Amino acid sequence: MGYILIISSIFGASGAFANTCFPPERPFVPTEIDAAREYRDLIYEDYQVYFEDFSAYLQCLDEERARAFQEGQEVSEEYRRFFDQVVKGD
């Protein structure tokens, strides 16, 4: 009965805290120089938002990598205990 608890805890928590990191959308710059000049303030703002969002995106990826690495270590330890109890115990 204890193995059901272990398995359900592994599968139940495996994706519970995963981050979904979405890359920022690239700013649009018109190819026509007159249009680019006309909308330069908006384009500038789009780039500023992009760089802020890009920084947050990289931070999200770093946090997700750390979380996934920790989860991998925990699952490896759970597997080692399972293996020692079930396979070696025979």
Gaussian input, Z-matrix of N, CA and C with variables (Angstrom, degrees):
# hf/3-21g

backbone

0 1
 N
 C     1     B1
 C     2     B2     1     A1
 N     3     B3     2     A2     1     D1
 C     4     B4     3     A3     2     D2
 C     5     B5     4     A4     3     D3
 N     6     B6     5     A5     4     D4
 C     7     B7     6     A6     5     D5
 C     8     B8     7     A7     6     D6
 N     9     B9     8     A8     7     D7
 C    10    B10     9     A9     8     D8
 C    11    B11    10    A10     9     D9
 N    12    B12    11    A11    10    D10
 C    13    B13    12    A12    11    D11
 C    14    B14    13    A13    12    D12
 N    15    B15    14    A14    13    D13
 C    16    B16    15    A15    14    D14
 C    17    B17    16    A16    15    D15
 N    18    B18    17    A17    16    D16
 C    19    B19    18    A18    17    D17
 C    20    B20    19    A19    18    D18
 N    21    B21    20    A20    19    D19
 C    22    B22    21    A21    20    D20
 C    23    B23    22    A22    21    D21
 N    24    B24    23    A23    22    D22
 C    25    B25    24    A24    23    D23
 C    26    B26    25    A25    24    D24
 N    27    B27    26    A26    25    D25
 C    28    B28    27    A27    26    D26
 C    29    B29    28    A28    27    D27
 N    30    B30    29    A29    28    D28
 C    31    B31    30    A30    29    D29
 C    32    B32    31    A31    30    D30
 N    33    B33    32    A32    31    D31
 C    34    B34    33    A33    32    D32
 C    35    B35    34    A34    33    D33
 N    36    B36    35    A35    34    D34
 C    37    B37    36    A36    35    D35
 C    38    B38    37    A37    36    D36
 N    39    B39    38    A38    37    D37
 C    40    B40    39    A39    38    D38
 C    41    B41    40    A40    39    D39
 N    42    B42    41    A41    40    D40
 C    43    B43    42    A42    41    D41
 C    44    B44    43    A43    42    D42
 N    45    B45    44    A44    43    D43
 C    46    B46    45    A45    44    D44
 C    47    B47    46    A46    45    D45
 N    48    B48    47    A47    46    D46
 C    49    B49    48    A48    47    D47
 C    50    B50    49    A49    48    D48
 N    51    B51    50    A50    49    D49
 C    52    B52    51    A51    50    D50
 C    53    B53    52    A52    51    D51
 N    54    B54    53    A53    52    D52
 C    55    B55    54    A54    53    D53
 C    56    B56    55    A55    54    D54
 N    57    B57    56    A56    55    D55
 C    58    B58    57    A57    56    D56
 C    59    B59    58    A58    57    D57
 N    60    B60    59    A59    58    D58
 C    61    B61    60    A60    59    D59
 C    62    B62    61    A61    60    D60
 N    63    B63    62    A62    61    D61
 C    64    B64    63    A63    62    D62
 C    65    B65    64    A64    63    D63
 N    66    B66    65    A65    64    D64
 C    67    B67    66    A66    65    D65
 C    68    B68    67    A67    66    D66
 N    69    B69    68    A68    67    D67
 C    70    B70    69    A69    68    D68
 C    71    B71    70    A70    69    D69
 N    72    B72    71    A71    70    D70
 C    73    B73    72    A72    71    D71
 C    74    B74    73    A73    72    D72
 N    75    B75    74    A74    73    D73
 C    76    B76    75    A75    74    D74
 C    77    B77    76    A76    75    D75
 N    78    B78    77    A77    76    D76
 C    79    B79    78    A78    77    D77
 C    80    B80    79    A79    78    D78
 N    81    B81    80    A80    79    D79
 C    82    B82    81    A81    80    D80
 C    83    B83    82    A82    81    D81
 N    84    B84    83    A83    82    D82
 C    85    B85    84    A84    83    D83
 C    86    B86    85    A85    84    D84
 N    87    B87    86    A86    85    D85
 C    88    B88    87    A87    86    D86
 C    89    B89    88    A88    87    D87
 N    90    B90    89    A89    88    D88
 C    91    B91    90    A90    89    D89
 C    92    B92    91    A91    90    D90
 N    93    B93    92    A92    91    D91
 C    94    B94    93    A93    92    D92
 C    95    B95    94    A94    93    D93
 N    96    B96    95    A95    94    D94
 C    97    B97    96    A96    95    D95
 C    98    B98    97    A97    96    D96
 N    99    B99    98    A98    97    D97
 C   100   B100    99    A99    98    D98
 C   101   B101   100   A100    99    D99
 N   102   B102   101   A101   100   D100
 C   103   B103   102   A102   101   D101
 C   104   B104   103   A103   102   D102
 N   105   B105   104   A104   103   D103
 C   106   B106   105   A105   104   D104
 C   107   B107   106   A106   105   D105
 N   108   B108   107   A107   106   D106
 C   109   B109   108   A108   107   D107
 C   110   B110   109   A109   108   D108
 N   111   B111   110   A110   109   D109
 C   112   B112   111   A111   110   D110
 C   113   B113   112   A112   111   D111
 N   114   B114   113   A113   112   D112
 C   115   B115   114   A114   113   D113
 C   116   B116   115   A115   114   D114
 N   117   B117   116   A116   115   D115
 C   118   B118   117   A117   116   D116
 C   119   B119   118   A118   117   D117
 N   120   B120   119   A119   118   D118
 C   121   B121   120   A120   119   D119
 C   122   B122   121   A121   120   D120
 N   123   B123   122   A122   121   D121
 C   124   B124   123   A123   122   D122
 C   125   B125   124   A124   123   D123
 N   126   B126   125   A125   124   D124
 C   127   B127   126   A126   125   D125
 C   128   B128   127   A127   126   D126
 N   129   B129   128   A128   127   D127
 C   130   B130   129   A129   128   D128
 C   131   B131   130   A130   129   D129
 N   132   B132   131   A131   130   D130
 C   133   B133   132   A132   131   D131
 C   134   B134   133   A133   132   D132
 N   135   B135   134   A134   133   D133
 C   136   B136   135   A135   134   D134
 C   137   B137   136   A136   135   D135
 N   138   B138   137   A137   136   D136
 C   139   B139   138   A138   137   D137
 C   140   B140   139   A139   138   D138
 N   141   B141   140   A140   139   D139
 C   142   B142   141   A141   140   D140
 C   143   B143   142   A142   141   D141
 N   144   B144   143   A143   142   D142
 C   145   B145   144   A144   143   D143
 C   146   B146   145   A145   144   D144
 N   147   B147   146   A146   145   D145
 C   148   B148   147   A147   146   D146
 C   149   B149   148   A148   147   D147
 N   150   B150   149   A149   148   D148
 C   151   B151   150   A150   149   D149
 C   152   B152   151   A151   150   D150
 N   153   B153   152   A152   151   D151
 C   154   B154   153   A153   152   D152
 C   155   B155   154   A154   153   D153
 N   156   B156   155   A155   154   D154
 C   157   B157   156   A156   155   D155
 C   158   B158   157   A157   156   D156
 N   159   B159   158   A158   157   D157
 C   160   B160   159   A159   158   D158
 C   161   B161   160   A160   159   D159
 N   162   B162   161   A161   160   D160
 C   163   B163   162   A162   161   D161
 C   164   B164   163   A163   162   D162
 N   165   B165   164   A164   163   D163
 C   166   B166   165   A165   164   D164
 C   167   B167   166   A166   165   D165
 N   168   B168   167   A167   166   D166
 C   169   B169   168   A168   167   D167
 C   170   B170   169   A169   168   D168
 N   171   B171   170   A170   169   D169
 C   172   B172   171   A171   170   D170
 C   173   B173   172   A172   171   D171
 N   174   B174   173   A173   172   D172
 C   175   B175   174   A174   173   D173
 C   176   B176   175   A175   174   D174
 N   177   B177   176   A176   175   D175
 C   178   B178   177   A177   176   D176
 C   179   B179   178   A178   177   D177
 N   180   B180   179   A179   178   D178
 C   181   B181   180   A180   179   D179
 C   182   B182   181   A181   180   D180
 N   183   B183   182   A182   181   D181
 C   184   B184   183   A183   182   D182
 C   185   B185   184   A184   183   D183
 N   186   B186   185   A185   184   D184
 C   187   B187   186   A186   185   D185
 C   188   B188   187   A187   186   D186
 N   189   B189   188   A188   187   D187
 C   190   B190   189   A189   188   D188
 C   191   B191   190   A190   189   D189
 N   192   B192   191   A191   190   D190
 C   193   B193   192   A192   191   D191
 C   194   B194   193   A193   192   D192
 N   195   B195   194   A194   193   D193
 C   196   B196   195   A195   194   D194
 C   197   B197   196   A196   195   D195
 N   198   B198   197   A197   196   D196
 C   199   B199   198   A198   197   D197
 C   200   B200   199   A199   198   D198
 N   201   B201   200   A200   199   D199
 C   202   B202   201   A201   200   D200
 C   203   B203   202   A202   201   D201
 N   204   B204   203   A203   202   D202
 C   205   B205   204   A204   203   D203
 C   206   B206   205   A205   204   D204
 N   207   B207   206   A206   205   D205
 C   208   B208   207   A207   206   D206
 C   209   B209   208   A208   207   D207
 N   210   B210   209   A209   208   D208
 C   211   B211   210   A210   209   D209
 C   212   B212   211   A211   210   D210
 N   213   B213   212   A212   211   D211
 C   214   B214   213   A213   212   D212
 C   215   B215   214   A214   213   D213
 N   216   B216   215   A215   214   D214
 C   217   B217   216   A216   215   D215
 C   218   B218   217   A217   216   D216
 N   219   B219   218   A218   217   D217
 C   220   B220   219   A219   218   D218
 C   221   B221   220   A220   219   D219
 N   222   B222   221   A221   220   D220
 C   223   B223   222   A222   221   D221
 C   224   B224   223   A223   222   D222
 N   225   B225   224   A224   223   D223
 C   226   B226   225   A225   224   D224
 C   227   B227   226   A226   225   D225
 N   228   B228   227   A227   226   D226
 C   229   B229   228   A228   227   D227
 C   230   B230   229   A229   228   D228
 N   231   B231   230   A230   229   D229
 C   232   B232   231   A231   230   D230
 C   233   B233   232   A232   231   D231
 N   234   B234   233   A233   232   D232
 C   235   B235   234   A234   233   D233
 C   236   B236   235   A235   234   D234
 N   237   B237   236   A236   235   D235
 C   238   B238   237   A237   236   D236
 C   239   B239   238   A238   237   D237
 N   240   B240   239   A239   238   D238
 C   241   B241   240   A240   239   D239
 C   242   B242   241   A241   240   D240
 N   243   B243   242   A242   241   D241
 C   244   B244   243   A243   242   D242
 C   245   B245   244   A244   243   D243
 N   246   B246   245   A245   244   D244
 C   247   B247   246   A246   245   D245
 C   248   B248   247   A247   246   D246
 N   249   B249   248   A248   247   D247
 C   250   B250   249   A249   248   D248
 C   251   B251   250   A250   249   D249
 N   252   B252   251   A251   250   D250
 C   253   B253   252   A252   251   D251
 C   254   B254   253   A253   252   D252
 N   255   B255   254   A254   253   D253
 C   256   B256   255   A255   254   D254
 C   257   B257   256   A256   255   D255
 N   258   B258   257   A257   256   D256
 C   259   B259   258   A258   257   D257
 C   260   B260   259   A259   258   D258
 N   261   B261   260   A260   259   D259
 C   262   B262   261   A261   260   D260
 C   263   B263   262   A262   261   D261
 N   264   B264   263   A263   262   D262
 C   265   B265   264   A264   263   D263
 C   266   B266   265   A265   264   D264
 N   267   B267   266   A266   265   D265
 C   268   B268   267   A267   266   D266
 C   269   B269   268   A268   267   D267

   B1=1.4501
   B2=1.5271
   B3=1.3285
   B4=1.4623
   B5=1.5167
   B6=1.3473
   B7=1.4664
   B8=1.5175
   B9=1.3427
   B10=1.4641
   B11=1.5212
   B12=1.3101
   B13=1.4504
   B14=1.5215
   B15=1.3108
   B16=1.4639
   B17=1.5171
   B18=1.3169
   B19=1.4613
   B20=1.5222
   B21=1.3136
   B22=1.4686
   B23=1.5192
   B24=1.3227
   B25=1.4615
   B26=1.5224
   B27=1.3200
   B28=1.4670
   B29=1.5175
   B30=1.3279
   B31=1.4539
   B32=1.5198
   B33=1.3010
   B34=1.4613
   B35=1.5138
   B36=1.3129
   B37=1.4597
   B38=1.5134
   B39=1.3130
   B40=1.4597
   B41=1.5142
   B42=1.3210
   B43=1.4483
   B44=1.5100
   B45=1.3082
   B46=1.4548
   B47=1.5217
   B48=1.3063
   B49=1.4520
   B50=1.5185
   B51=1.3009
   B52=1.4650
   B53=1.5241
   B54=1.3161
   B55=1.4578
   B56=1.5160
   B57=1.2956
   B58=1.4474
   B59=1.5144
   B60=1.3027
   B61=1.4506
   B62=1.5279
   B63=1.3062
   B64=1.4540
   B65=1.5208
   B66=1.3252
   B67=1.4691
   B68=1.5249
   B69=1.3224
   B70=1.4586
   B71=1.5256
   B72=1.3102
   B73=1.4608
   B74=1.5220
   B75=1.3206
   B76=1.4661
   B77=1.5251
   B78=1.3245
   B79=1.4613
   B80=1.5327
   B81=1.3093
   B82=1.4627
   B83=1.5179
   B84=1.3187
   B85=1.4577
   B86=1.5237
   B87=1.3299
   B88=1.4614
   B89=1.5203
   B90=1.3024
   B91=1.4715
   B92=1.5225
   B93=1.3072
   B94=1.4644
   B95=1.5249
   B96=1.3127
   B97=1.4648
   B98=1.5349
   B99=1.3117
   B100=1.4690
   B101=1.5295
   B102=1.3059
   B103=1.4663
   B104=1.5243
   B105=1.3220
   B106=1.4691
   B107=1.5191
   B108=1.3194
   B109=1.4697
   B110=1.5281
   B111=1.3287
   B112=1.4543
   B113=1.5357
   B114=1.3070
   B115=1.4714
   B116=1.5311
   B117=1.3121
   B118=1.4688
   B119=1.5191
   B120=1.3272
   B121=1.4754
   B122=1.5301
   B123=1.3206
   B124=1.4616
   B125=1.5299
   B126=1.3057
   B127=1.4700
   B128=1.5262
   B129=1.3222
   B130=1.4634
   B131=1.5261
   B132=1.3448
   B133=1.4651
   B134=1.5265
   B135=1.3234
   B136=1.4717
   B137=1.5274
   B138=1.3352
   B139=1.4608
   B140=1.5217
   B141=1.3322
   B142=1.4610
   B143=1.5278
   B144=1.3192
   B145=1.4656
   B146=1.5255
   B147=1.3272
   B148=1.4671
   B149=1.5271
   B150=1.3282
   B151=1.4680
   B152=1.5293
   B153=1.3271
   B154=1.4705
   B155=1.5309
   B156=1.3318
   B157=1.4673
   B158=1.5287
   B159=1.3303
   B160=1.4587
   B161=1.5175
   B162=1.3153
   B163=1.4649
   B164=1.5328
   B165=1.3298
   B166=1.4664
   B167=1.5278
   B168=1.3172
   B169=1.4662
   B170=1.5303
   B171=1.3204
   B172=1.4625
   B173=1.5223
   B174=1.3219
   B175=1.4668
   B176=1.5233
   B177=1.3239
   B178=1.4629
   B179=1.5247
   B180=1.3337
   B181=1.4645
   B182=1.5276
   B183=1.3272
   B184=1.4668
   B185=1.5269
   B186=1.3395
   B187=1.4643
   B188=1.5297
   B189=1.3186
   B190=1.4691
   B191=1.5209
   B192=1.3195
   B193=1.4618
   B194=1.5182
   B195=1.3231
   B196=1.4657
   B197=1.5323
   B198=1.3362
   B199=1.4535
   B200=1.5232
   B201=1.3300
   B202=1.4610
   B203=1.5244
   B204=1.3175
   B205=1.4628
   B206=1.5238
   B207=1.3331
   B208=1.4630
   B209=1.5172
   B210=1.3347
   B211=1.4597
   B212=1.5237
   B213=1.3171
   B214=1.4633
   B215=1.5175
   B216=1.3176
   B217=1.4690
   B218=1.5325
   B219=1.3237
   B220=1.4700
   B221=1.5247
   B222=1.3230
   B223=1.4631
   B224=1.5226
   B225=1.3318
   B226=1.4642
   B227=1.5200
   B228=1.3227
   B229=1.4640
   B230=1.5292
   B231=1.3334
   B232=1.4615
   B233=1.5284
   B234=1.3172
   B235=1.4670
   B236=1.5208
   B237=1.3214
   B238=1.4681
   B239=1.5230
   B240=1.3371
   B241=1.4661
   B242=1.5292
   B243=1.3165
   B244=1.4627
   B245=1.5312
   B246=1.3109
   B247=1.4500
   B248=1.5231
   B249=1.3454
   B250=1.4704
   B251=1.5233
   B252=1.3302
   B253=1.4703
   B254=1.5314
   B255=1.3035
   B256=1.4615
   B257=1.5266
   B258=1.3132
   B259=1.4663
   B260=1.5096
   B261=1.3070
   B262=1.4606
   B263=1.5373
   B264=1.3254
   B265=1.4679
   B266=1.5239
   B267=1.3265
   B268=1.4661
   B269=1.5089
   A1=111.04
   A2=117.17
   A3=121.08
   A4=113.05
   A5=116.16
   A6=119.01
   A7=111.87
   A8=117.48
   A9=120.16
   A10=109.47
   A11=117.16
   A12=121.36
   A13=110.71
   A14=117.25
   A15=120.87
   A16=110.70
   A17=116.81
   A18=120.66
   A19=110.53
   A20=117.65
   A21=119.34
   A22=111.01
   A23=117.70
   A24=118.87
   A25=110.95
   A26=116.55
   A27=119.84
   A28=110.07
   A29=117.03
   A30=120.36
   A31=112.19
   A32=117.07
   A33=120.25
   A34=113.04
   A35=117.70
   A36=120.62
   A37=113.21
   A38=118.05
   A39=119.58
   A40=113.73
   A41=119.67
   A42=120.67
   A43=113.53
   A44=116.58
   A45=120.24
   A46=113.21
   A47=117.34
   A48=119.82
   A49=112.93
   A50=117.42
   A51=120.54
   A52=110.20
   A53=114.48
   A54=120.55
   A55=109.29
   A56=115.37
   A57=120.44
   A58=106.12
   A59=115.77
   A60=121.37
   A61=109.28
   A62=116.29
   A63=121.17
   A64=109.69
   A65=117.34
   A66=119.13
   A67=110.20
   A68=116.08
   A69=118.64
   A70=110.93
   A71=114.23
   A72=119.72
   A73=109.15
   A74=114.92
   A75=119.22
   A76=110.40
   A77=116.63
   A78=119.67
   A79=111.00
   A80=114.44
   A81=120.22
   A82=108.81
   A83=115.45
   A84=121.39
   A85=107.13
   A86=116.87
   A87=118.81
   A88=111.08
   A89=115.86
   A90=120.02
   A91=111.73
   A92=116.80
   A93=120.60
   A94=109.66
   A95=115.82
   A96=120.86
   A97=111.68
   A98=118.24
   A99=120.25
   A100=110.92
   A101=116.74
   A102=120.62
   A103=110.23
   A104=116.98
   A105=120.63
   A106=110.22
   A107=117.15
   A108=120.57
   A109=111.04
   A110=115.32
   A111=119.70
   A112=111.60
   A113=116.10
   A114=120.87
   A115=112.93
   A116=116.11
   A117=119.55
   A118=113.18
   A119=117.81
   A120=119.71
   A121=110.82
   A122=116.90
   A123=120.50
   A124=111.25
   A125=115.62
   A126=120.22
   A127=109.42
   A128=116.31
   A129=120.58
   A130=110.69
   A131=116.50
   A132=120.91
   A133=111.35
   A134=116.73
   A135=120.39
   A136=110.97
   A137=116.70
   A138=119.69
   A139=111.21
   A140=117.17
   A141=120.18
   A142=110.55
   A143=116.80
   A144=121.44
   A145=109.59
   A146=116.72
   A147=120.43
   A148=110.62
   A149=117.05
   A150=119.59
   A151=111.37
   A152=117.67
   A153=120.48
   A154=110.61
   A155=115.24
   A156=120.27
   A157=111.69
   A158=116.24
   A159=120.23
   A160=111.00
   A161=116.26
   A162=120.81
   A163=110.46
   A164=116.59
   A165=120.73
   A166=110.39
   A167=117.26
   A168=122.33
   A169=110.72
   A170=116.94
   A171=119.56
   A172=111.46
   A173=116.84
   A174=120.43
   A175=110.25
   A176=117.05
   A177=121.37
   A178=110.38
   A179=116.74
   A180=120.46
   A181=111.08
   A182=116.65
   A183=120.56
   A184=110.99
   A185=116.11
   A186=120.30
   A187=110.69
   A188=117.02
   A189=120.54
   A190=110.49
   A191=117.25
   A192=120.38
   A193=110.39
   A194=117.01
   A195=120.99
   A196=110.77
   A197=116.97
   A198=120.77
   A199=111.09
   A200=116.41
   A201=120.83
   A202=110.78
   A203=117.55
   A204=121.26
   A205=110.29
   A206=117.03
   A207=121.54
   A208=110.52
   A209=116.42
   A210=120.12
   A211=111.04
   A212=117.04
   A213=120.32
   A214=112.01
   A215=116.49
   A216=120.11
   A217=110.76
   A218=116.56
   A219=120.12
   A220=110.81
   A221=117.29
   A222=120.66
   A223=110.39
   A224=117.69
   A225=120.31
   A226=111.38
   A227=116.50
   A228=120.76
   A229=110.52
   A230=117.21
   A231=120.04
   A232=110.88
   A233=115.59
   A234=119.59
   A235=110.43
   A236=117.76
   A237=121.08
   A238=110.10
   A239=116.68
   A240=119.87
   A241=110.69
   A242=116.88
   A243=121.75
   A244=110.39
   A245=116.42
   A246=121.90
   A247=110.38
   A248=116.35
   A249=120.56
   A250=111.61
   A251=117.01
   A252=120.43
   A253=112.22
   A254=118.04
   A255=121.80
   A256=112.84
   A257=116.36
   A258=120.01
   A259=111.16
   A260=117.48
   A261=120.83
   A262=111.45
   A263=115.09
   A264=120.60
   A265=112.95
   A266=117.55
   A267=119.96
   A268=112.72
   D1=-32.08
   D2=-179.91
   D3=-64.21
   D4=-32.01
   D5=179.47
   D6=-66.49
   D7=-29.95
   D8=177.20
   D9=-65.33
   D10=-39.94
   D11=177.99
   D12=-63.70
   D13=-43.90
   D14=178.96
   D15=-62.38
   D16=-48.95
   D17=-178.00
   D18=-64.15
   D19=-43.97
   D20=-179.44
   D21=-66.82
   D22=-33.99
   D23=178.23
   D24=-70.53
   D25=-34.21
   D26=177.65
   D27=-66.00
   D28=-51.80
   D29=-177.07
   D30=-73.50
   D31=-32.50
   D32=-178.60
   D33=-70.80
   D34=-33.55
   D35=-176.77
   D36=-101.31
   D37=-6.47
   D38=-171.59
   D39=-61.04
   D40=-37.11
   D41=-179.44
   D42=-112.91
   D43=6.41
   D44=-172.96
   D45=-64.34
   D46=-34.07
   D47=-174.75
   D48=-113.33
   D49=10.94
   D50=-178.26
   D51=-67.10
   D52=137.95
   D53=175.80
   D54=-87.69
   D55=143.95
   D56=170.85
   D57=-108.67
   D58=110.34
   D59=-176.43
   D60=-99.91
   D61=118.92
   D62=-179.70
   D63=-103.79
   D64=126.59
   D65=178.45
   D66=-68.34
   D67=148.89
   D68=179.14
   D69=-71.32
   D70=155.42
   D71=177.81
   D72=-80.43
   D73=134.34
   D74=-179.63
   D75=-66.25
   D76=141.83
   D77=177.65
   D78=-65.48
   D79=145.49
   D80=176.83
   D81=-93.36
   D82=132.63
   D83=175.05
   D84=-124.99
   D85=121.62
   D86=179.31
   D87=-61.20
   D88=146.90
   D89=179.02
   D90=-76.69
   D91=-24.40
   D92=178.65
   D93=-80.57
   D94=125.22
   D95=-175.48
   D96=-62.23
   D97=-35.56
   D98=179.31
   D99=-65.06
   D100=-41.92
   D101=177.96
   D102=-66.16
   D103=-40.31
   D104=178.46
   D105=-61.99
   D106=-41.65
   D107=178.38
   D108=-65.88
   D109=-41.02
   D110=-177.88
   D111=-64.27
   D112=-36.25
   D113=-176.03
   D114=-108.29
   D115=21.97
   D116=-175.12
   D117=-58.10
   D118=-37.69
   D119=-179.65
   D120=-65.29
   D121=-42.33
   D122=177.46
   D123=-66.27
   D124=-40.50
   D125=179.63
   D126=-64.70
   D127=-43.25
   D128=177.17
   D129=-57.45
   D130=-46.77
   D131=178.43
   D132=-61.58
   D133=-40.59
   D134=177.84
   D135=-60.00
   D136=-40.99
   D137=178.54
   D138=-66.52
   D139=-40.61
   D140=178.72
   D141=-61.36
   D142=-44.71
   D143=177.98
   D144=-62.99
   D145=-42.27
   D146=179.65
   D147=-58.59
   D148=-47.97
   D149=-177.59
   D150=-64.77
   D151=-37.28
   D152=175.81
   D153=-64.59
   D154=-46.66
   D155=179.84
   D156=-65.44
   D157=-36.07
   D158=178.76
   D159=-64.54
   D160=-40.40
   D161=177.26
   D162=-62.58
   D163=-44.14
   D164=177.96
   D165=-64.64
   D166=-37.61
   D167=178.32
   D168=-62.05
   D169=-46.33
   D170=178.60
   D171=-63.69
   D172=-38.90
   D173=177.09
   D174=-63.02
   D175=-41.78
   D176=178.14
   D177=-61.06
   D178=-44.43
   D179=179.05
   D180=-62.01
   D181=-41.66
   D182=178.18
   D183=-62.30
   D184=-43.63
   D185=-179.95
   D186=-66.28
   D187=-40.60
   D188=179.66
   D189=-66.69
   D190=-39.50
   D191=177.74
   D192=-61.70
   D193=-45.20
   D194=179.47
   D195=-63.56
   D196=-42.30
   D197=178.90
   D198=-63.84
   D199=-44.32
   D200=-179.27
   D201=-65.35
   D202=-39.77
   D203=178.11
   D204=-62.70
   D205=-44.67
   D206=178.22
   D207=-61.41
   D208=-44.65
   D209=178.42
   D210=-61.47
   D211=-41.45
   D212=177.96
   D213=-60.78
   D214=-40.44
   D215=177.37
   D216=-64.78
   D217=-43.12
   D218=-179.98
   D219=-64.04
   D220=-43.50
   D221=-179.99
   D222=-65.85
   D223=-38.13
   D224=176.84
   D225=-62.00
   D226=-41.19
   D227=178.30
   D228=-66.84
   D229=-40.76
   D230=177.15
   D231=-62.98
   D232=-40.03
   D233=178.80
   D234=-65.64
   D235=-40.70
   D236=178.80
   D237=-60.30
   D238=-44.43
   D239=178.62
   D240=-63.99
   D241=-43.46
   D242=177.41
   D243=-58.91
   D244=-48.03
   D245=-177.96
   D246=-61.91
   D247=-45.36
   D248=179.70
   D249=-62.15
   D250=-39.88
   D251=-176.63
   D252=-78.98
   D253=-42.66
   D254=-170.90
   D255=-92.42
   D256=-48.81
   D257=-174.96
   D258=-82.65
   D259=-50.67
   D260=-178.99
   D261=-71.21
   D262=-27.42
   D263=-176.38
   D264=-68.81
   D265=-12.28
   D266=-178.96
   D267=-72.92

